[in-house]
């Protein structure tokens, strides 16, 4: 109740329209830890964020329009709690408005792409910290797959999305995102379809990004989890390719697990990235433990190591530039931290 009142007051100050909402919620996460990483012969010690969850601040609300129809909004931005500043574009994590009803949900704005979700849902480490399997997607110094320039690996601007209504265990979504006429492209179209029932959850995702009018990036993935008592088994397969350079592709595989032990969870994963065309081959092993002090607060520790084959430069999150002359450098890191959600 207090959070709703605080959020209502804050949104009134921002836009003067929050009073029209049926419900408004302020939410967020603060995740900070101590991280030690090493690439080749170069090491780096930092206070880092987002060890097991992305630090954020957001507001969301829903208005009942009657007849089973609802309107909603969601604005969420990244924060840097280690230095107390905002991170990136205002509300860059998500900024959407929706209409919801028996037909499902129609969502407009900046949002997660359908082809992203399997990366995080079926990884025991999510997409955070030194243990995330997404460490094996882009090499150090690259901001996109293959350095080709696609910006839709996680989110897309100017998107129109549709989500299926509750249909037993079936779930799915589709998205089209426009480039606003930019000659550099980055329009996106994708879909995700899955089924969750009993101990099983499995989903397929697909996405295509127009990097330029003559160069597309295509990605598809399959993720699954199976719960057996206190243990959950995870698996993923991903394949990405671009038109330019010709025949450039990458395949990723991951298997992992999470074992619940009272207030704690032991996690592990093993992943591999390979590409015959560019010799981008590497493996990652990660282990971690999360101890819940409450439903909102957790202590955690994670260790991960990446072994690169010749020509590859994959690195754990937050690692420095590679040092030394090793043609097959390794990257490793460990972190301990505290996460609080509100």
Secondary structure, 3 states (H helix, E strand, C coil): CHHHHHHHHHHHHHHCCHHHCCEEEEEEEEEEEEEEEEEECEEEEEEEECCCCCCEEEEEEEEEEECCEEEEEEEEEEEECCCCEEECCCCCCEEEEEEEECCEEEEEEEEECCCCHHHHHCCCCCCCCCCCHHHHCCCCCCCCHHHCCCCCCCEEEEEEEEECCCECCEEEEEEEECCCCCCCCCEEEEEEEEEEECCEEEEEEEEEEEEECCEEEEEEEEEEEEEECCEEEEEEEEEEEECCCCCEEEEEEEEEEEEEECCEEEEEEEEEEECCCCCCCEEEEEEEEEEECCCCEEEEEEEEEEEECCCCCCCCCCCCCCECCCCCCEEEEEEEEEEEEC
